[in-house]
């Protein structure tokens, strides 16, 4: 049987005015969660979940005339997966310096975590969320799906710093708290997408401490592994005990496992329990879990750290190459992620959005070198977002870009 969550700690919440009852919808707190078969027993002659006792019907590789990978053949694919995956969470505890697996929720990518946060916190048609453009687009997509309005407070755009305007954020949160349309989720992307800028922990603390705000502050750290050691906002949760903080991470970026779709939420055990109460019973598949455990093994972590070091080195190489490319007039942002923003100039050296878009299209369709046009987002005029690739890929993208800028 899965271990029970720890008892609620008697310590007061931080900030002092905050409470789970005000942050989470009352119908969600009152929900009696679905209890699946594997919540009770995991071993023995399992005749409780209406599974196929004969096993899976996948043909053996020899029957298909292939020598494909058989690493999943020893998995019990005819059985439902664990609903808890405490083995993965224990390894995440060691990696992220978090004391208990009950601080972790696993989702089908961070996108499932985002959607579930909307569902636990926001009453459709009434509540609102706050985002800081330019930022990750799924916050607004999930808001529309859940019939929740979005309030936008742009990042500091002057000079391409892309730092949160904390005073304006807190003023907006306080005004909303005095209205009949409160803001229940505040999304801070750190390092930002597409900005690549890490948000200082003091900025996050200042929003968490807002005395009028009774919602959740969600820090999206999809790219945190590229920002250097000990930069995660998890310190604010573990060492300082902020009750209104949710941190999102993923195995898609630093671990290079985008295809397995494993997202992570780190928060208080109380908020994690609410997320577990409303998720699908078996949301993380057995193959996904098996690959995650391999990635989080000592050998996997060694490979992960080597890859991060290589990509950070390649990032510096790409930055130097872009700075030396005539026609690239700026590299906005702080370059704390695994991509770089390159601003394209016109003949007179001004940002040229149309030229940037033409170059993006030509590179993708004629050169088969695909980057991302981000020129329609605030503060990103004429910007191409270029993912850090291998050293050879960095050379190729700069070569193609330079050739087009000379025309």
N, C-alpha and C positions, 0 to 999 in steps of 0.2 A: 504494500500500500504506500501511496505517496506520503511524505511527511506533512504534517499539518502546519499551516502558517503559524509564525510565532504570535504570542499574545500581543495585543496592542500596548505599546510602551506608554507608561504613565506620564512621560514628559509632555509639557504643553507644546502646542503647535508653534511653528515659526513660519511667518510672522504671527504674533499673538492673536490678532483679530481673525485669522483664517480658520475655517472649519470645513471638513469634508462634506458636511450636510449642505453648506451653501455653494460649494464648488460643483457638486455632482447632482444631477437630476434626481428628484425624490423617487420617481418610478424605477430608476435604475438601482438605487440603494435598497428598494424594497423587493427587487427581483429575486425569485428563487431560481438559481441557475440550473440548467439542465445537467443532470449527473449521468455521465456515460459509464459504460461497463468497466473500462480500465481505471476509472477513479477508485474502484473498490479492490479489484484483484488483478494481478498481472501474470501470475504463474499457475501452472497446473493444467488439468484438462479443461480447456476454455470452451464452454458450451453456452456462454451467456450473451454473445454479441451477434449471433446469426451470421458468423463469418463462414467462408468456404473451407471446411476442414481438410479438403484434398490438396490445398495449396494453390499457387498461382498457375496460370495456363501459358506462361511465356515459353516459347520454344528454346531449346538449348542452342548455343551458338553453332555447334556442329551441324544441327539440322538446317541451319540457314546458310551453311557454307561460308561462315565468317569466323574471324578470330577476335570478336569484339570483347570489350572488357566484361568480365564476369564478377566484378567486385560486389555486386548487389545480389548475387545468387544465393548467398547464405542469409539474407535478411528474410524475416517472416512477413513477406509482402501480402500474404492472405490475412494477416491480422491487422486490426486497427492500430495506429501508432500510439505512443504515450501521449496523454493529454497535457503532461507537465514538463517532460524533458529536463528533469533536475540534473542529469549528468552534464548537459550542455551548460546549464546555468551555473553549476559549480565551477566549471572551467572559466566561464566569463567572470565569476567573482575574482579568481586569481589574476586574470588579465587586467581587469579594470579596478582592482583594489576596492571592491565592494564586499561588505562583510557577510551577506546572506543571499542565497538564491531567491529568496522571497522579495528581493528588490528588482527582479527581472521578469519581464514579459516578452514572449517570443511571438512575432507576427509574420504573416506572409509578406515580407518586405516591410519597409517603413510605411508604405502606403496603407497597409491594413491598420497599423498603429494610429496613423493620422485619422482615418475614418472612425475608428473606435473611440478616439478622444472626442470627436464631434458628437458621437452618439451618447457618451456618458455625461457630457457637460452642457450641451446646447439644446435648448428647447426650440424646435423648428418654428420659423416665422416670428420669433421674438428675440432670442439671444443673438449676439454678434461675436465675431472674432477679429483680432488685430493682426495684420501682417506688415512687414517692412520691405517694400519693393526697393530695388529689384531682388526677387527672391524665388524660391522654388514654387512652381506653378500649381502643384497638387493641393496646396492649402486652399486656394480659391476654388479649385475643381470640387474638392470634398465639401466645401461650404455650399456651393450651389446644389450639389446632390442632396445635401441634408437641409436645404431651405434655410440657410443661415447667411446673413449679410456680412460683408467684409468691410472693415474699417482699415484704411491704409495710412500709415505714417512712413513716408519715404526715409530711407537711410540718408546720411549726410552725403550728398552728391558732389558738392564742391571739391574739386581736386581729386575726385575718385577715391576718397578715403573709405566710403561705404561703412562708416561707423553708425550704430543706432543713435538716433536723436532722443536720448533718454528722457529729457525734460518734456519733450513733446509727447512721447509715449505715455509717460505718467500723467500728464495733464489730460490726455484723451481718455485714459482708463478711469481717472477720477470723475471726469464729467459723465462718462457712461454709467458709472456706479450710482450717480444721483438721478438717472433717468429710468424710464420703464423699459429700456432696451440695453441691458448690461452686456459687457464684453466678458466672455467666459474662457476664451483661449487666446493667449498671446504667443505668436510664433516668432522665435529668433533663430535664424539659420547661421551656424557657426562651426567651421568656416562657411561663408555664404555661397550660395549657388544662384547667380553666376559670378559673384564678386570675388570669391576666394579669400575673403577677409575674416580672420578670427575675431570674435567679439571678446573684449576684455571681461574678465570675471566681475570686475567692479560694476560694469554696465548691467550685467545680469542681476547682480545683487540689488542694484538700485530699483529695478523693476519688481523683483521679488518682494522688496520691502515696502512697496506702495501701500499706505495704510487704508486706502479706500478699495483696493482691488481684492475680490474674493474668488477670482478664477484661477486658472492654471497657467503657468509660464512654461512653454514647451521649447526646449533648446534642441534643435536638429543638428546632430553631430555626425552626419553621414561621412564627412571628409576629415574627421578629427585626427586620424592616424597620420595624415600628411602635415600636421601643424606642429609636430614636436612633442616630446614627452611631457606628461603632467599638465596638459592644457585643458583637459576635459572639465566641464561643469559638474561632473560626478563628485568632485571635491566639495561642492556646495551642499550636496545631498548628504554625503557620508560624514564629512568633518564638521559641517555647520548645521545640518538638520533642517533645511528648508522644506516644509511640508507641501508647498504649492508648486514644486518643481518636477517636471517630467523631462527626461533626456532621451532622445532617440539616437540610436546607432544602427549599424548594418554590417553584414559580411560582404556586401556587394562591392565596395570600393577597395579599402586597404587589403582585404583578404582575396580580392579577385574572384568572388563567388556570386556574381550578379544573377546567374542562371538558377541558383537554388532558391532564391527569394526568401531570405531570412533577415527579418528586421528585429530590432531590439528596443524595448523601452526600459528605462531605469528610473525608479521612483520609490516612494514609500511603500511598504507592504500593503497598506490600506488601499492605495490607488491601484497597485498591481492586482490586488484581489478583485477590485471592481472590473478591471479589464478582463481578467480571467472569467469572471461571471458571465460576460456577454459575448465572448468569442465563440466561434464555431467549435464544436467538441474536439475535433482532431485536426486543428488547422495546420500543424507542421507535419509534413509527411515523413515516413521512415527513411526514404533515400535522402531527403534534405537533412534530417537529423544525423544520419551516418556521415555525410560529407562535412557537416559542421563539426562533429566530434574529431574527424581527421584533421581539419584545419586548426582546431584548438588543442591538438596534441603537442607535446614538446617538439617533435620534428616539424609539425605544421607551423608552429609559432616561430621556429628558426627560419623557415622559408619566408614566412610573412615579414619578418623583420629585415631579412635580406632584400626582399622586393621593395619594401618601403624605402630603404636606404638608396637603392638603385633609382627609384622614381624621383626621389628628392634631388639626387644628383642630376638626373636627366632634366628635371624642372629648371634647375639653375642653368644648365647648358642651353635649354630652349629659350629662357629669358635673355641670356646674353646674345644669342643668335637673333632674336627678334629685335632687341634694342639696336643691333647693328644693321637692320634691314631698312633701307630708305623707303619711306612711305608708311611705315609703322610709327605713328606719332606719339603713342603713349601705351603704357601697360597699366591700366587702372586696377585698383584693388591691391591687396597685400600678398597675393600669391601663396596662401597657406594651404591650398588644396592640391589636387592632381590635375590642375588645368591652369591656363593662363589666358587672361583677356588681352587681346591685341586690338588697339584702335587704329583704324585705317584713315589716312589723310587724303585730301584732294590735292589738286595742283598747287594751291596756295598754302597748303599745310593745315587747313582746317579739317575737322572731322567730316567725312563724306559717307553718309549712310548708304546712298545708292551705289556708290562704288564698292563699299564693303559687301553689299548684298550680291552684286554682280560677281565679285571675286569668289564669294562663298559658293554660288551656283556653278560657276565655271569649274572650280576645283572639284566639286562633287561629281558633276556630270561629265566633264571632259578628262580630268586628271585622276578620278577615282581616289581623291584625297578628301575625306569628309570631316569638316569641322562644324561648328554651330554658329549661326548668325544670331546675335543678341541685340541688334541695333534698335529694336522697338521697345526696349525696356528702359525705365528711368535711369539716367546716368550712364547708359551703355551705348550712346550714339556711335554708330560706325564700328561697333565692336564685334570681333569674332572670338568665340570661346574655343580654345585649342586644348584638347586633352593631352597630357604628357604621355608619350608613347615610348617605344624603344629608342635608343640613340639613332638608329637608322631611320625610324619614322619621324623623329624630330628633324633630322637633316632633310628629309623629303618634303615635309610640310613647309619648312622655311624656304627651300629651293623653289617650290611651286608658287608660294606666295610672293617671293621676290621677283620671279619672272613676270607675274601678272602686274605687279606694282610698277614695273619698268615700262609697261606698254602705255 
